[in-house]
Amino acid sequence: ALPTLILFNQGQPVDRIEGVLTADQLMGRVRGVLGEQA
């Protein structure tokens, strides 16, 4: 099974992350999505 994380904003998917990431990579992706929403 492949680890998958889908980030949503107001019920709509805004990013899909598949595979293994380091903590820094994951936080960078999450911050990127949060920055777009600000």
JOVEN-V985859 format. One record per residue. N is the residue number from 0. SS is DSSP state (2 for helix, 1 for strand, 0 for the rest). PHI is phi in radians with two decimals (NA if undefined). PSI is psi in degrees with one decimal (none if undefined). Layout:
# JOVEN-V985859
n: {N;N}
ss: {SS;SS}
phi: {PHI;PHI}
psi: {PSI;PSI}
This chain:
# JOVEN-V985859
n: {0;1;2;3;4;5;6;7;8;9;10;11;12;13;14;15;16;17;18;19;20;21;22;23;24;25;26;27;28;29;30;31;32;33;34;35;36;37}
ss: {0;0;0;1;1;1;1;1;1;0;0;1;1;1;1;1;1;1;0;0;0;0;2;2;2;2;2;2;2;2;2;2;2;2;2;2;2;0}
phi: {NA;-1.76;-1.04;-2.36;-2.23;-2.04;-1.70;-2.04;-2.36;0.91;1.41;-1.90;-1.17;-2.02;-2.77;-2.25;-2.04;-2.10;1.71;-1.56;-2.16;-1.29;-1.04;-1.13;-1.13;-1.10;-1.11;-1.09;-1.16;-1.13;-1.10;-1.07;-1.21;-1.12;-1.13;-1.20;-1.52;-1.29}
psi: {141.8;124.0;131.7;133.2;127.7;125.2;132.9;150.1;119.3;43.1;-1.9;134.3;132.0;-16.1;145.9;124.8;121.1;140.7;-178.8;130.0;154.2;165.8;-40.6;-40.9;-44.1;-46.2;-36.0;-41.9;-43.9;-44.0;-36.6;-42.4;-43.5;-36.4;-35.5;-27.2;-14.1;none}
